[in-house]
Amino acid sequence: MKIPPLKVTFSRSDRKEILRRIDAALASGYVVMGRNVEELEKEFGARCGTKHAVAVSSGSSALEIAMRHLEVEGRDVLLPDLTFFSTASAVLFAGGRPRLTDIDLRTFSVSVKTLEKRLTPRTAGVIVVHIGGIITPEIRDIRRWCDDRGLWLIEDAAHAHGSALDGLSAGRFGLAGCFSFFSTKVMTSGEGGMIVTDDDAFADKARLLRNHGKPEPWVSFHTHLGSNWRMNEFAAAAGLIQLRNLDKFIAHRDKIAARYTRRLAGRPELEPVLPVGTSSWYKYIVLLDGGVDKARLKARLKEKGVSLSGEVYDVPLHRQPVLERFARSRFPAAEDAARRHVCLPLYYGMTRAEADFVVDQLLDTLHEKEVRT
């Protein structure tokens, strides 16, 4: 048996509908900012329960638009040390300073405690990241902490399509949520992203900035420094069909994740990182005990037919060369998480037998001498 790290699914009927929509866009001559984008925005906003949804070219551009709207130039922005580079680079491109913050190993998220340690007089706000689709149960406490200090809260929800806590969708806990539709995500448009918000001014500014700062989309008169952050009609066609399948995707991933959790319960050599609320299950994260050589484990599992999913993330931001000047602190939990965690294969269409095979091979390999340090 061979288990890939992930699979992206477009059924035959889905492909047919996507091609029909692309053909309609080509026939109309509107290949950007047309009907597919409008429908995706409407349906994604309704799915999240927000007043506005603004489609953009990527999750990275969604974050940068947010930072530019919030005028972070010369200000500090608190964000997790264990996240994708774009969370920090969006701040840098907008002229701000990423203030790296340690995480809580239980949630892979920042916490009130870790944020408090990194607060400065120049802090403008906080970006919280829903790693693997997990919304930290501290999210409301983090929001109150921000409100009490006059700080804004932005959600990097790149992993969290369909994630929720107490019935409230990712993207609704802060001022805005920024989603990615990159090819590996639970729902994908190949490339693309979305900003969701209830704030009218935020949404208006996002629409302005995504189109080179032009108040009128087709008139070359620029009032703000924006860029080409538009989503095209072809990506939106794919994203729309994927969105309509999202509940089905998550329900299947939830069943596989539940099977993993049952099989791994009570094992002293590993510890799953589990959500409190509803998760997209973008990743199934497992912390290994300190005696495991992760590289050797992954290599041995691949020999046995199990390719582990990529980590989230194996190199913390403070060890990224381009961010060295922002790394003047210690981040022990982020370092520990990066060193010890792996992500098990999880995708729509995965069978129970395949999930059991993954667990069997993992547990067997963990006891091999060659993967022990």
C-alpha positions as CSV (number, residue, x, y, z in Angstrom):
1,M,0.0,0.0,0.0
2,K,1.2,3.5,-0.9
3,I,-0.1,6.5,1.0
4,P,0.6,9.9,-0.4
5,P,0.9,13.0,1.9
6,L,-2.2,14.6,0.3
7,K,-4.6,14.5,-2.6
8,V,-6.6,17.2,-4.3
9,T,-10.0,16.1,-5.6
10,F,-12.0,17.3,-8.5
11,S,-14.7,14.9,-9.6
12,R,-15.6,14.4,-13.2
13,S,-18.8,16.4,-12.7
14,D,-16.9,19.1,-10.9
15,R,-14.4,19.4,-13.7
16,K,-17.3,19.6,-16.2
17,E,-18.9,22.5,-14.3
18,I,-15.6,24.3,-13.8
19,L,-14.9,24.1,-17.6
20,R,-18.4,25.3,-18.4
21,R,-17.9,28.3,-16.2
22,I,-14.5,29.0,-17.7
23,D,-16.0,28.8,-21.2
24,A,-18.7,31.2,-20.2
25,A,-16.1,33.7,-18.9
26,L,-14.1,33.4,-22.1
27,A,-17.3,33.9,-24.2
28,S,-18.2,37.0,-22.2
29,G,-14.8,38.5,-22.4
30,Y,-14.8,39.2,-18.7
31,V,-11.9,37.0,-17.4
32,V,-11.3,39.1,-14.2
33,M,-13.7,40.6,-11.7
34,G,-16.7,38.8,-13.4
35,R,-19.5,36.6,-12.4
36,N,-17.5,33.7,-11.0
37,V,-15.6,36.0,-8.6
38,E,-18.9,37.6,-7.5
39,E,-20.5,34.3,-6.8
40,L,-17.5,33.0,-4.9
41,E,-17.5,36.1,-2.7
42,K,-21.2,35.9,-2.0
43,E,-21.1,32.2,-1.1
44,F,-17.9,32.3,0.9
45,G,-19.1,35.3,2.9
46,A,-22.4,33.5,3.6
47,R,-20.5,30.4,4.6
48,C,-18.4,32.4,7.1
49,G,-21.4,34.5,8.2
50,T,-19.7,37.8,7.4
51,K,-21.1,41.0,5.8
52,H,-18.2,41.2,3.2
53,A,-16.0,38.7,1.4
54,V,-13.3,40.1,-1.0
55,A,-11.6,37.7,-3.4
56,V,-7.9,38.3,-3.9
57,S,-5.0,36.6,-5.7
58,S,-3.6,34.7,-2.7
59,G,-3.6,34.3,1.1
60,S,-0.4,36.3,1.2
61,S,-2.0,39.3,-0.7
62,A,-5.0,39.1,1.7
63,L,-2.7,39.6,4.6
64,E,-0.7,42.4,3.0
65,I,-3.9,44.2,2.1
66,A,-5.0,43.9,5.7
67,M,-1.7,45.3,6.9
68,R,-1.7,48.2,4.4
69,H,-5.3,49.1,5.4
70,L,-4.3,49.1,9.1
71,E,-1.3,51.4,8.4
72,V,1.3,49.3,10.3
73,E,4.3,51.3,8.9
74,G,6.7,51.9,11.7
75,R,4.6,49.8,14.2
76,D,5.1,46.4,15.8
77,V,2.7,43.5,14.9
78,L,2.6,40.5,17.2
79,L,2.5,37.2,15.4
80,P,3.5,33.5,16.0
81,D,7.0,32.4,15.5
82,L,5.7,29.1,14.1
83,T,3.8,30.0,11.0
84,F,4.3,30.5,7.2
85,F,6.6,33.2,6.0
86,S,3.7,35.3,4.6
87,T,2.3,36.1,8.0
88,A,5.5,38.0,8.7
89,S,6.3,39.2,5.2
90,A,2.9,40.9,4.8
91,V,3.8,43.1,7.8
92,L,7.2,43.9,6.3
93,F,5.9,44.7,2.8
94,A,3.4,47.1,4.5
95,G,6.3,48.8,6.4
96,G,5.7,47.3,9.8
97,R,7.9,45.2,12.2
98,P,6.9,41.6,12.8
99,R,7.3,40.9,16.6
100,L,7.7,37.2,16.8
101,T,5.8,35.5,19.6
102,D,6.1,32.0,21.1
103,I,3.3,29.6,20.9
104,D,1.3,27.3,23.2
105,L,2.2,23.6,22.5
106,R,-1.4,22.6,23.2
107,T,-2.8,24.7,20.3
108,F,0.2,25.7,18.2
109,S,-1.2,29.2,18.6
110,V,-0.2,32.3,20.5
111,S,-1.8,32.8,23.8
112,V,-2.5,35.8,26.1
113,K,0.5,34.8,28.1
114,T,2.9,34.7,25.2
115,L,1.5,37.9,23.7
116,E,1.8,39.8,27.0
117,K,5.5,39.0,27.1
118,R,6.1,40.6,23.6
119,L,3.9,43.7,23.9
120,T,5.6,47.0,23.2
121,P,4.5,50.6,23.2
122,R,4.7,50.5,19.4
123,T,2.4,47.5,19.1
124,A,-0.4,48.1,16.6
125,G,-2.1,44.7,16.7
126,V,-2.0,40.9,16.6
127,I,-2.2,38.3,13.9
128,V,-3.4,35.0,15.2
129,V,-2.9,31.9,13.0
130,H,-5.3,28.9,13.1
131,I,-2.5,26.3,12.5
132,G,-3.8,23.1,10.9
133,G,-7.3,24.4,11.2
134,I,-7.3,24.6,15.0
135,I,-8.9,27.7,16.5
136,T,-7.4,28.2,19.9
137,P,-10.0,28.1,22.7
138,E,-8.3,31.3,24.0
139,I,-9.4,33.3,20.9
140,R,-12.0,35.3,22.8
141,D,-9.6,36.0,25.6
142,I,-7.1,37.2,23.0
143,R,-9.7,39.4,21.4
144,R,-10.5,40.9,24.8
145,W,-6.8,41.4,25.6
146,C,-6.5,43.3,22.3
147,D,-9.6,45.4,22.9
148,D,-8.4,46.4,26.3
149,R,-5.2,47.7,24.8
150,G,-6.6,49.4,21.8
151,L,-5.1,46.7,19.4
152,W,-6.7,45.2,16.4
153,L,-6.9,41.4,15.8
154,I,-6.5,39.8,12.4
155,E,-7.0,36.1,11.8
156,D,-4.6,34.3,9.4
157,A,-7.1,31.6,8.5
158,A,-5.2,30.1,5.6
159,H,-5.7,26.6,7.1
160,A,-9.1,27.1,8.5
161,H,-11.8,26.9,5.8
162,G,-14.8,25.5,7.7
163,S,-13.2,25.7,11.1
164,A,-15.4,27.1,13.9
165,L,-15.5,27.5,17.7
166,D,-18.9,27.4,19.5
167,G,-20.6,27.8,16.2
168,L,-18.7,30.9,15.1
169,S,-16.7,30.6,11.9
170,A,-13.0,31.3,11.5
171,G,-12.7,34.8,10.3
172,R,-15.3,36.2,12.7
173,F,-13.3,36.6,15.9
174,G,-11.2,39.6,14.8
175,L,-11.5,42.6,12.6
176,A,-11.0,40.4,9.5
177,G,-10.0,36.9,8.4
178,C,-7.6,36.1,5.6
179,F,-7.9,32.8,3.8
180,S,-5.7,31.0,1.3
181,F,-7.0,28.8,-1.6
182,F,-3.5,27.5,-2.5
183,S,-3.3,24.1,-4.1
184,T,-2.7,22.1,-0.9
185,K,-5.6,23.7,1.1
186,V,-8.9,21.9,2.1
187,M,-10.6,23.8,-0.7
188,T,-8.5,25.2,-3.5
189,S,-8.6,27.5,-6.6
190,G,-5.0,26.7,-7.4
191,E,-4.0,30.2,-6.4
192,G,-6.3,32.7,-4.7
193,G,-7.4,34.0,-1.3
194,M,-10.3,35.8,0.5
195,I,-10.7,38.5,3.0
196,V,-13.8,38.3,5.2
197,T,-15.0,41.1,7.5
198,D,-18.1,42.9,8.8
199,D,-16.2,46.3,8.6
200,D,-17.4,48.4,5.7
201,A,-14.3,50.5,5.5
202,F,-12.0,47.5,5.6
203,A,-13.9,45.8,2.7
204,D,-13.9,49.0,0.7
205,K,-10.2,49.5,1.1
206,A,-9.5,45.9,0.3
207,R,-11.4,46.2,-3.0
208,L,-9.5,49.4,-3.8
209,L,-6.0,48.0,-3.0
210,R,-6.5,44.7,-4.9
211,N,-6.9,46.7,-8.1
212,H,-3.9,49.1,-8.0
213,G,-5.7,51.5,-5.8
214,K,-8.2,52.6,-8.4
215,P,-11.6,53.8,-7.1
216,E,-13.2,52.9,-10.5
217,P,-12.0,49.5,-11.6
218,W,-11.6,50.3,-15.3
219,V,-10.4,53.9,-15.0
220,S,-6.6,54.4,-14.6
221,F,-6.9,57.0,-11.8
222,H,-5.0,55.8,-8.6
223,T,-5.7,57.2,-5.2
224,H,-3.8,54.6,-3.1
225,L,-0.7,52.5,-3.5
226,G,-2.3,49.1,-4.3
227,S,-1.2,46.3,-6.6
228,N,-2.5,43.6,-8.9
229,W,-4.1,41.4,-6.2
230,R,-7.2,40.5,-8.2
231,M,-8.6,36.9,-8.5
232,N,-9.2,35.8,-12.1
233,E,-12.4,34.2,-13.3
234,F,-10.7,30.8,-13.9
235,A,-9.5,30.4,-10.4
236,A,-12.8,31.6,-9.0
237,A,-14.7,28.9,-11.1
238,A,-12.6,26.2,-9.4
239,G,-12.9,27.8,-6.0
240,L,-16.6,28.1,-6.2
241,I,-17.1,24.4,-7.0
242,Q,-14.7,23.4,-4.2
243,L,-16.6,25.7,-1.8
244,R,-19.8,23.9,-2.6
245,N,-18.1,20.6,-1.7
246,L,-16.4,22.0,1.5
247,D,-18.9,20.4,4.0
248,K,-18.4,17.0,2.3
249,F,-14.7,17.4,2.4
250,I,-14.6,18.3,6.0
251,A,-17.0,15.6,7.1
252,H,-14.8,12.9,5.5
253,R,-11.6,14.4,6.9
254,D,-13.3,14.5,10.3
255,K,-14.0,10.7,10.2
256,I,-10.4,9.9,9.3
257,A,-9.1,12.3,12.0
258,A,-11.4,10.6,14.6
259,R,-10.0,7.2,13.5
260,Y,-6.5,8.5,14.0
261,T,-7.4,9.8,17.4
262,R,-9.0,6.6,18.6
263,R,-6.0,4.5,17.4
264,L,-3.4,6.8,19.0
265,A,-5.1,7.4,22.3
266,G,-3.0,6.5,25.3
267,R,0.2,6.0,23.4
268,P,3.1,7.4,25.5
269,E,5.4,7.9,22.5
270,L,3.2,10.5,20.8
271,E,0.5,13.1,21.5
272,P,-2.0,14.4,19.0
273,V,-2.7,18.1,18.9
274,L,-6.5,18.2,18.9
275,P,-9.0,21.0,18.4
276,V,-11.7,22.0,20.9
277,G,-14.2,23.1,18.2
278,T,-14.8,22.2,14.6
279,S,-11.6,21.9,12.6
280,S,-11.0,21.8,8.8
281,W,-8.4,19.2,9.6
282,Y,-6.0,20.8,7.2
283,K,-3.4,18.9,9.2
284,Y,-3.4,16.1,11.7
285,I,-0.6,17.2,14.0
286,V,1.2,14.7,16.3
287,L,4.0,15.6,18.8
288,L,6.6,12.8,19.1
289,D,8.5,12.1,22.3
290,G,11.9,13.6,22.6
291,G,13.8,10.5,21.7
292,V,12.7,10.3,18.1
293,D,14.8,11.4,15.2
294,K,12.1,12.9,13.0
295,A,14.1,12.8,9.7
296,R,14.9,9.1,10.2
297,L,11.3,8.4,11.1
298,K,10.0,10.1,7.9
299,A,12.5,8.3,5.8
300,R,11.6,4.8,7.2
301,L,7.9,5.4,6.9
302,K,8.4,6.4,3.2
303,E,10.2,3.1,2.7
304,K,7.2,1.4,4.1
305,G,4.8,3.3,1.8
306,V,3.7,6.2,4.0
307,S,4.6,9.7,3.0
308,L,4.0,12.1,5.8
309,S,2.4,15.4,5.1
310,G,4.6,18.5,5.3
311,E,5.0,20.0,8.8
312,V,3.5,23.2,10.0
313,Y,6.3,24.3,10.2
314,D,9.7,22.7,10.5
315,V,11.7,26.0,10.5
316,P,10.4,28.7,12.8
317,L,10.4,32.3,11.6
318,H,13.3,33.3,14.0
319,R,15.5,30.8,12.1
320,Q,14.6,32.1,8.6
321,P,17.6,34.0,7.3
322,V,15.5,36.9,5.9
323,L,14.0,37.5,9.4
324,E,17.2,37.3,11.5
325,R,17.0,40.9,12.6
326,F,13.7,40.1,14.3
327,A,14.9,37.1,16.2
328,R,16.4,38.7,19.3
329,S,14.5,36.5,21.7
330,R,14.0,32.9,22.7
331,F,11.1,30.8,21.4
332,P,11.4,27.5,23.3
333,A,7.9,26.2,22.6
334,A,8.1,27.0,18.8
335,E,11.5,25.3,18.7
336,D,10.2,22.3,20.5
337,A,7.1,22.0,18.3
338,A,9.1,22.4,15.1
339,R,11.6,19.7,16.2
340,R,9.0,17.1,17.4
341,H,5.9,17.4,15.4
342,V,4.8,15.5,12.3
343,C,1.6,15.6,10.3
344,L,-0.2,12.4,9.2
345,P,-1.6,12.0,5.7
346,L,-5.2,13.2,5.6
347,Y,-7.3,13.9,2.5
348,Y,-10.8,13.5,1.0
349,G,-11.2,10.0,-0.2
350,M,-8.8,8.4,2.2
351,T,-10.1,5.0,3.4
352,R,-10.3,3.6,6.9
353,A,-7.9,0.8,5.7
354,E,-5.4,3.4,4.6
355,A,-5.7,5.3,7.8
356,D,-5.1,2.1,9.8
357,F,-2.1,1.3,7.6
358,V,-0.6,4.7,8.5
359,V,-1.1,4.2,12.2
360,D,0.2,0.6,12.1
361,Q,3.4,1.7,10.3
362,L,3.9,4.7,12.5
363,L,3.6,2.8,15.8
364,D,5.8,0.0,14.5
365,T,8.5,2.4,13.2
366,L,8.6,4.4,16.4
367,H,10.0,1.4,18.2
368,E,12.8,0.8,15.7
369,K,16.3,1.5,17.1
370,E,17.4,3.4,14.1
371,V,14.8,6.1,14.6
372,R,15.8,6.6,18.2
373,T,18.5,9.2,19.2
